[in-house]
Amino acid sequence: MTASAERRQQDWRDAMLAAALFAMAPAKLGGVMVRGPAGPVRDRWLAHVRSMMAPGAPLQRVPINVSADRLQGGLDVAATLAAGQRRVERGVLAQADGGAIVLPMAERWSASAFGPIAAAMDVGAVRLERDGLQAVQPACFGVIALVEDATDDEQPPAALTDRLAFVIDVSALSHRDCSEVPDTACEIAEGRGRYGLVAVPDADIIQALCTAALALGVASLRAVMLAVEAARAHAAMAGRTSITKEDAQAAARLVL
């Protein structure tokens, strides 16, 4: 096997590992940015994520031209007329509670368009206050951002990239590089049940992650926090309830 082929297979293994960790705790890990065109490789990765998510967890696709009412919710006219009083319709973000949303063409989303999604991610809820409506709806979800044709002048908003734990690039991969599918839904379900039991790492591991972030030029504190969550998920997947050096190294490689 050539060095380039080995590298592509390693890229696919990392993509699979990111998928497994994200599927274990989508909201805690923020999300995954997937760079590469639409095609069988990206479709296979997305299908793998879906197969490993918790049973019944939603995976909502959000088009770039989504309206505010569709995204955040609004007045449910039919229910309001039937009840004789105002009723709130759940938007896409509330419908994604416990699962994830998929943002196609993420490089074309503006910071203002992504703003309501970022706000919901930060508090785990959608706060609706307009048109005389006031409501708070649970909305704990992760994000899968699909970047298909980014240029120097057209990149995903920083508010999006800063909230996602993982960035994977499948643009150079072919179906021949994607033979390995290492984790099963059963294994991830077991890890999901263990995830909450994994203790926050000790000060030495956190310090090591901070040092790695600085060495790599990562200035965001959020990135370090996401790396900690990735290390916890990695430990849970391996059957551990405490974070080891191996978990921290995996998190640093994938997140930082």
Secondary structure, DSSP 8 states (H G I E B T S, - for coil): --HHHHHHHHHHHHHHHHHHHHHH-HHHH-EEEEES-SSHHHHHHHHHHHHHS-TT--EEE--TT--HHHHHEEE-HHHHHHHTS--EEE-HHHHTTTSEEEETTGGG--HHHHHHHHHHHHHTEEEEEETTEEEEEE---EEEEEE-S-BTTB---HHHHTT-SEEEE-TT--GGG-------HHHHHHHHHHHTTS----HHHHHHHHHHHHHTT---HHHHHHHHHHHHHHHHHTT-SS--HHHHHHHHHHH-
